[in-house]
Amino acid sequence: MSDHRPPVLGPAVDDETRCIHWSSPLDVVAMRFACCGAYYPCDACHEEAAGHRIATWPADARDERGAMCGVCGHELTIAEYGVAAACPACAAPFNPGCALHWHRYFDGPPPAA
């Protein structure tokens, strides 16, 4: 694990960024929100704890770091995250169902694999 990983905010976060809303073995991605630059495990955690409305990342921000692997702390660009089935640094698998929620965090379609 990275000793210098950014904090992940929100209710009931474990050491691998799972939360009270998403807690399967594959739910190990924290999302960085465009509105505040903070990491939360999911949009519901942000809604409950941030005190402001969610703003999605614009489609031209694909080079911004928008996700973090909860296993090793590796930060992924939005473009990297959009095509990753697993962390490129530690190979921890990501929940494939997260792709269904792309629109909650990012404008435009996900990058093509």
PADOTI-255216 format. One record per atom (N, C-alpha, C): y, x, z. Coordinates in steps of 0.05 Angstrom, whole numbers, plus 5000, padded with zeros to 4 digits. Example, Ala and Ser with C-alpha at 12.3 -4.5 7.8 and 13.67 -1.06 7.14 Angstrom:
2
488652645156 491052465156 493452645156 495552575142 497952735143 500152585157 
end
This chain:
113
497650175000 500050005000 502550175000 504550084987 507150234987 508550205013 509450435024 511050435049 513850335044 514650315019 517450255012 517649984997 515749815001 515849564987 518049384998 519349234981 521349044990 520148835008 521748725026 520648505043 520048255027 518048105036 517447855024 518047645045 519847455037 520747255056 519146995053 519346825073 518046565071 516046515093 515146275096 513346195117 510446305114 509346405136 506546485138 505646685117 507146885112 506447085092 504447285105 502147335092 500347545102 501047815090 499548015095 500148285086 499948315056 498748115042 498448135013 500047914999 501947805012 503947615002 502947324998 500647265010 499746985009 501546815027 501646555022 503346385038 501946125046 503445955059 502245705068 501645515044 502745575021 502345404998 500145504979 499845764978 497945894959 496546124975 494046094980 492646284997 489846364988 489346334962 486646424952 486646734952 484246844948 484147134946 485747254923 486347084903 487847184879 490847134882 491747004902 494646944906 496047184919 496247394904 497447644915 499847734899 501347554888 503847624874 506247494888 508247644893 510747544904 512747544880 514347334880 516347314858 519147384868 520547534852 523347604858 525047394844 526847274859 528447054848 531147144837 531847044814 534347124801 536747054817 536546834831 538946734846 539746914869 537847044882 538447194906 537247474906 535547544887 534347804886 532247854907 531547644923 529547674944 526747594934 524747714946 521947644940 521047424959 519647224948 518347014963 515546984950 513546884965 510946854953 510846634931 512546434934 512546224914 515246074915 515545894895 518045734894 518345544918 516145444928 516345264952 517245414976 516345664980 517245835002 520245884999 521145934975 524045984970 525645734977 524645504968 525945244973 526245195003 524145255018 524145205047 525945395063 526145645053 527445855070 530045965060 530645945034 532946095023 535645965029 535745705031 538345575036 540045545011 538945584988 540345534963 538345464941 539345354919 537645264897 536545504882 534245464870 532945674854 534445694827 534745944818 535745994791 533546154777 532846074753 530746214738 531946454724 530246654719 531046884704 531546804675 533746894662 534246824634 532246974616 531746864593 529846974574 530447254566 532947334567 533747614559 533447814582 532247734604 532047914628 529148014631 527648034610 524848114612 524448394623 526448564623 526248834634 526848844664 527648624675 528148614705 525548604720 525548724743 523148704761 523148434773 521148264766 521147994775 518647914790 516748094794 514348034808 513348294822 511848254844 510748474859 507948414867 506148614863 503448594872 503348614902 502248414915 502048404944 500048594955 498248694939 496148884948 497349164951 498749254930 499649534931 502749564932 504249344927 507149364927 508349444901 506749474880 507849544854 509549314843 512049384834 513849184823 513449184792 513148944781 512748914752 515248804740 515848884715 517948754701 516848474693 518748304686 517948034678 516148044654 516748224635 515048254611 512248344619 512048534637 509348634646 507848414660 509148274678 507848054693 506947834674 508447774654 507747564635 505147604620 504147854618 501647904604 499548024622 500048044648 498248174667 496147984678 493648044676 491547904689 490948034716 491948274719 491448434743 493748634746 494048744770 496148944774 495649194758 497649284743 497249524727 497049784744 497749764769 497650004787 495050014803 494049794813 491649804831 489349624821 489749484799 487749314787 486949064803 488548994824 487948744838 488348514819 486348334818 486648104799 488747904809 490147794790 492147584796 491047314789 492047104802 491146834798 491946744770 490046684752 490746604725 492246334724 491946174745 493345924747 496345944750 497246184758 500146224761 501646194735 500246234713 501546204686 502645924682 501345724696 502245444694 505045404706 505845594723 508445564737 510645754726 510145874704 512046064692 514845944691 515145694683 517745564679 519245534705 517945554728 519345534754 520945784761 520246004747 521446264754 522946384730 522146324706 523146454682 523846254660 526046304646 526746144623 525146244599 524646064580 523246144556 520246164561 518746194539 515846214541 514946494552 512546504563 511646774572 511246954548 511347214552 510847394530 508047364519 507647414494 504947404482 503347654491 500847604497 499147834506 498548024484 
end
